[in-house]
Amino acid sequence: MEHKTTLGKSSLHVPRMGIGAMTWGDPRGLARLHPAKIAYGGAHGFEEEQRALETGMVAGVNLFDTAAMYSGGAAERRLGELARGRDIIIATKYPSGFSFRVEDFPKELEASLARLGRDSIDLYQHHYPSNRISIPQLMDQLADAVEAGKVKTVGVSNYSVEQMREAHMALARRGIPLASNQVQYSLLYRKPEVDGVLDACRELGITLIAYSPLAMGALTGKYSAKVKASGLRRILPNFNKKAMDAVQPVVELLRQIGDRYGKNPSQVALRWLIENENVLPIPGAKNGKQASENIDALSFSLTPEEVEMLERVTLAWRV
Ligand SMILES: NC(=O)c1ccc[n+]([C@@H]2O[C@H](COP(=O)([O-])OP(=O)(O)OC[C@H]3O[C@@H](n4cnc5c(N)ncnc54)[C@H](OP(=O)(O)O)[C@@H]3O)[C@@H](O)[C@H]2O)c1
């Protein structure tokens, strides 16, 4: 399988995996109090993030995902700082707050460009839909930004099938493809298979960007009912005792399959996603080691039988 692809029907050439940079950037000052300060616990910092970025660059995995709201803008600033002067594909998302209106779009775009220190954004994604926002009007704003050269490729995130079709149609009227829909997808989160998003992406030629592909760390095999989660994980449902106990047979199978190839549970869990040509996972990496391990999921393949075994052991999560 090719390690590069194009994002949907756009002309953006991307690796088959990206690196999630949601936890990057030291939240300082007010950002510390921001509700969207996301930390799964465990300190990292500039040097570790730099190593993660370098590791990706050396391996050709040069797609990094961030958002205006992560750590109140600190994550975008950090990625911009690390990316300066490099051939990096930056995917970011707007808005930076929940009171966003379509009229705020140009302001949001300028603010992200300033934080990233760039003249244009490679992939600009609407972070989450809202009843208050007209999708066609918003997509018109996006199309204007593409025509002005400030946005290269358009994506959405957390969109349902209907919302995705609406965005796709509105952009098509302006001759612009909707390249991607970024939704949560992992062996432990199978909603895109059930709600039709996975199929609709394939039908429309839209790449499904899979966020939280390691189920926020639950599929790495390092957490269990005995290993106490810290930070945000203390309140995440994936990490309560019952959920941790339930996931152990899944981790065990990931380990067994991984042993055949010299890979660990994370790598097998990511590979399961990569086996679907239209799915592009963006595992979060806090350091060079995590980035390097995750990228190594590009270097092997699962057999159809192994894919089926993984699907059977996770049937309870396909609801
Ligand atoms: N569009 C949206 O609404 C949305 C929502 C959430 C996330 N995202 C995007 O998706 C990206 C990834 O999602 P995520 O961070 O929620 O979850 P994830 O990728 O499933 O899990 C990432 C976490 O797992 C641990 N980890 C990663 N690689 C590992 C390895 N090789 N070995 C051991 N542990 C490893 C790290 O945490 P520890 O070191 O603390 O264990 C890391 O922070 C984010 O960075 C963000 O860009 C988007």
The ligand as a Gaussian input file, in Angstrom:
#p B3LYP/6-31G(d) Opt

LIG

0 1
 N      -11.838000      16.948000      15.831000
 C      -12.026000      16.728000      17.107000
 O      -13.065000      17.056000      17.693000
 C      -10.897000      16.062000      17.877000
 C      -11.117000      15.576000      19.187000
 C      -10.055000      14.934000      19.832000
 C       -8.818000      14.790000      19.185000
 N       -8.631000      15.299000      17.937000
 C       -7.329000      15.163000      17.217000
 O       -6.923000      13.788000      17.236000
 C       -5.592000      13.686000      17.756000
 C       -5.405000      12.365000      18.473000
 O       -6.460000      12.122000      19.392000
 P       -6.246000      11.923000      20.957000
 O       -4.972000      12.557000      21.386000
 O       -7.543000      12.313000      21.588000
 O       -6.180000      10.349000      21.180000
 P       -5.229000       9.147000      20.709000
 O       -4.453000       9.498000      19.534000
 O       -6.150000       7.991000      20.643000
 O       -4.291000       8.970000      22.009000
 C       -3.181000       9.768000      22.182000
 C       -2.531000       9.522000      23.525000
 O       -2.150000       8.155000      23.668000
 C       -0.832000       8.069000      24.233000
 N        0.039000       7.485000      23.197000
 C        0.137000       7.871000      21.887000
 N        0.989000       7.071000      21.216000
 C        1.441000       6.169000      22.094000
 C        2.348000       5.087000      22.005000
 N        2.939000       4.771000      20.860000
 N        2.594000       4.355000      23.122000
 C        2.000000       4.643000      24.286000
 N        1.137000       5.663000      24.447000
 C        0.852000       6.424000      23.358000
 C       -0.436000       9.493000      24.610000
 O       -0.880000       9.796000      25.942000
 P       -0.064000       9.424000      27.282000
 O        1.384000       9.529000      26.999000
 O       -0.558000      10.394000      28.308000
 O       -0.493000       8.029000      27.622000
 C       -1.249000      10.328000      23.645000
 O       -1.509000      11.621000      24.111000
 C       -5.437000      14.927000      18.650000
 O       -4.087000      15.282000      18.830000
 C       -6.216000      15.973000      17.854000
 O       -5.375000      16.497000      16.848000
 C       -9.662000      15.911000      17.277000

